[in-house]
Amino acid sequence: MRNTRCKRNSDKNMNIKQIEEKYFMRTYKRGDLIVKKAKDQFVWDENGKKYLDFFSGIGVCNVGHCNDSVLRAAKEQLDSFAHASNLYYVPSQIKLGEELTKRIFPDGRVFFSNSGAEANECAIKLARKWGFLNSSEKNVHRYEIICFKNSFHGRTMATLSATGQEKFHKFFNPLQEKFVFAEINDIESVKKLVNKKTVAIMIEPIQGEGGLIPSKKPFLEELRMLCDEGNFLLIFDEIQCGMGRTGKFCAFENYDVSPDIVTLAKSLANGLPLGAVVAAKKCAETFVYGDHGSTFGGSPVSCAAALEVLNIISPKFLNDSLKVAEYLFLKLEDFKKKYSIVKGVRGLGLMLGIDLAINGSSIVNYCLDNGLLINCVHDTVLRLLPPLIITKEDVDFAVKVLSKSLNYSLVTK
Ligand SMILES: Cc1ncc(COP(=O)(O)O)c(C=O)c1O
């Protein structure tokens, strides 16, 4: 007992980093930043140092940190009630469901979850049940889902199994059956995997964690055709690339290819936890009472916030963000000429990747030291996911810091 008390006292002298180091499972490699506050496209640390946020908390705060109207709506809801249960009607949730479904599939249906992984879990279950009910041949149970190498769909067992990156699978076998993997932008690799058990194709229109790899339009068109011919579902995981990030509400609108199921999360409620699955008419009626559910899914507070997000990301708002995105893209393209370590720049709208010939972690740290938040995926791709409200002045600042960091990397190489 005495020993324990001593221990507690000694914990009191520990700083926040030491406490994290001692008590937290080692799942996150955190940057050297203790967040004090955030507003719009900026974040401040505990010493008052200001950072330009080109990461938005992994593509979450698309309309900016602490957006006034989003915050107001969330607070008003919180003052009325925080939770009621999905066994009753929650006005903010019902209204959001209507607005979101109308935007994506006017004759479809929605299900709300808390997170991206849960949204994808729901989409997988929906596809499986739809396959069960819609057999192409008598007595053939359809459940196989074709996914893609380098994809990322979440960390739960099913979404991990759907993720096409072995580094995430290590230690967690056996994975769930039956997810098979094709190459993005290679339709022949998809066709080879199609068989009578195929129930869906699941793809991020733009791979995020996989290195910012956009699908090509003819490829998505062929996927759509393949799904129609084989009578299976096309699922678009828009968790990272949706909600205006590419200049359209959903990224698939850039391609003019419509899926059967769309999953959203991240920026849906601009920082409050919320995920959604929107299904087209073809499969919207699949679930019945008891098939799926969630205690917190579609929280009244998150839904109130999300309704404001939908109000904000008007076509004009998105067009303005695209203008800044083009300005940024051109500046980044210049890096290719200036820095031998820059192999290319890719992405769509404000979802951009700088492909490097070196590991990018020192550049991320350099940017952090110099007041710019970015991150690195796939070891060598710098990922930029700024809030959609950034200005050209913000771009100039970010480009200046990135240039300095690339110069620094060349010198220290
Ligand atoms: C494309 C995509 N799908 C799914 C997820 C999982 O979302 P969450 O972390 O909210 O579970 C992510 C998260 O990064 C993602 O980028």
The ligand as an SDF file (V2000), in Angstrom:
LIG
                    3D

 16 16  0  0  0  0  0  0  0  0999 V2000
   -9.7960    4.8250  -46.6530 C   0  0  0  0  0  0  0  0  0  0  0  0
   -9.9670    4.5250  -45.1980 C   0  0  0  0  0  0  0  0  0  0  0  0
  -10.8490    3.6020  -44.8200 N   0  0  0  0  0  0  0  0  0  0  0  0
  -11.0400    3.2980  -43.5310 C   0  0  0  0  0  0  0  0  0  0  0  0
  -10.3200    3.9230  -42.5320 C   0  0  0  0  0  0  0  0  0  0  0  0
  -10.5550    3.5700  -41.0930 C   0  0  0  0  0  0  0  0  0  0  0  0
  -11.1800    4.6310  -40.4450 O   0  0  0  0  0  0  0  0  0  0  0  0
  -11.1580    4.7370  -38.8370 P   0  0  0  0  0  0  0  0  0  0  0  0
   -9.7540    5.0180  -38.4340 O   0  0  0  0  0  0  0  0  0  0  0  0
  -12.1070    5.8680  -38.5350 O   0  0  0  0  0  0  0  0  0  0  0  0
  -11.6590    3.4390  -38.3140 O   0  0  0  0  0  0  0  0  0  0  0  0
   -9.3670    4.8820  -42.8850 C   0  0  0  0  0  0  0  0  0  0  0  0
   -8.5490    5.5270  -41.8520 C   0  0  0  0  0  0  0  0  0  0  0  0
   -7.5140    6.0880  -42.0940 O   0  0  0  0  0  0  0  0  0  0  0  0
   -9.1890    5.1910  -44.2540 C   0  0  0  0  0  0  0  0  0  0  0  0
   -8.2850    6.1050  -44.6400 O   0  0  0  0  0  0  0  0  0  0  0  0
  1  2  1  0
  2  3  1  0
  2 15  2  0
  3  4  2  0
  4  5  1  0
  5  6  1  0
  5 12  2  0
  6  7  1  0
  7  8  1  0
  8  9  2  0
  8 10  1  0
  8 11  1  0
 12 13  1  0
 12 15  1  0
 13 14  2  0
 15 16  1  0
M  END
$$$$
